[in-house]
Amino acid sequence: MNENASFNSEQFKAITRDGWNKAASGWDRYTPQIHQWLTNATELMLDMAKVEPGFRVLDVAAGAGDQTLSAARRAGETGYVLATDISAEILKLAADNAHKAGLKSVATKVADAEALGLPAADFDAAICRLGLMFCPDPVKALQEMHHALKPGACACVMVFSQPEKNPCVGIVQQTALKYAGLPPPDPYQPGGLFSLGKPGHLDHLFVNAGFGNVSSKIISAPFSLPSASAYLAFIQNSASPVLQILSKLSETERACAWKEMEEKLGAFQTANDWQGPNELVLVAGEATKHISATGN
Ligand SMILES: C[S@@+](CC[C@H](N)C(=O)[O-])C[C@H]1O[C@@H](n2cnc3c(N)ncnc32)[C@H](O)[C@@H]1O
């Protein structure tokens, strides 16, 4: 995240891990809303990763496991899904959610996406939903996925596109930074929410990581909620990067920041509900040959 630009990548990842450990239960509580928001995009991601019944699927930065469960349902009883994440707290919730859903084919492994520590050529597909942009070295993470995939197997990654296409994320982030006295950052700086969103950028990273047949799709994914305050409540409960910035403020300053965000987010109120525009990029590639990943 932007205010952490001066940290080295290991410090950055430790801060990210700590932030998501704290935001884990909030993100999990909002699973129904997140599921609805990302249903079409998730199905497209599973299509682009070519997930089929009986497949062994690797899920990177799995969070509380919403897309893990979708992958497990598609892979069926004879399939297997390994959910991985840097945050042990959020991954425990993914395991609980799989258990509650009666999905016995889901396993979990706490792992940094840049050092998965998995055997070579063991998976039929890999997915990563809204997680790769947090990696300081996304090519390394893609190489790790490539390493774990059988030749010919596909990976698909979903990230936010550009800031102007995701205005509510920008409003929340910029308001938080302003109250924290931090300058507006380069939106594309590594580890930031939009770091992989420039058209064509993630496609190039797939190629650099050794993937072939790289293709991408850009889709609109508006977040529909009853009101701007409902979106703000989602952010207050689950948006780890923003919570990290605001954690340094006094309660009064934080309250002012939340108030300003809610006023600005009110611009997206419609006659019937609130519609926050979002645009997502999905990139897929095929593991063409075996490459050795760092750390394995
Ligand atoms: C926005 S959440 C998305 C979670 C889930 N994929 C979803 O779409 O609901 C981002 C997730 O990325 C994880 N993450 C961030 N940096 C990571 C890293 N370097 N390695 C693995 N996971 C990471 C966080 O712990 C968090 O669970």
The ligand as a Gaussian input file, in Angstrom:
#p B3LYP/6-31G(d) Opt

LIG

0 1
 C       -8.759000      -8.335000      -1.150000
 S       -8.377000      -9.832000      -0.317000
 C       -8.992000     -11.012000      -1.500000
 C       -9.297000     -12.362000      -0.881000
 C      -10.020000     -13.338000      -1.808000
 N       -9.185000     -13.762000      -2.904000
 C      -11.306000     -12.744000      -2.318000
 O      -11.352000     -12.322000      -3.480000
 O      -12.278000     -12.718000      -1.547000
 C       -6.625000      -9.941000      -0.575000
 C       -5.964000     -11.172000       0.013000
 O       -4.612000     -11.216000      -0.459000
 C       -3.805000     -11.754000       0.575000
 N       -2.405000     -11.415000       0.312000
 C       -1.839000     -10.186000       0.290000
 N       -0.526000     -10.281000       0.012000
 C       -0.258000     -11.604000      -0.149000
 C        0.935000     -12.348000      -0.444000
 N        2.105000     -11.755000      -0.642000
 N        0.836000     -13.688000      -0.530000
 C       -0.344000     -14.314000      -0.335000
 N       -1.493000     -13.670000      -0.031000
 C       -1.447000     -12.323000       0.044000
 C       -4.398000     -11.120000       1.832000
 O       -4.004000     -11.779000       3.004000
 C       -5.889000     -11.192000       1.535000
 O       -6.457000     -12.390000       2.009000

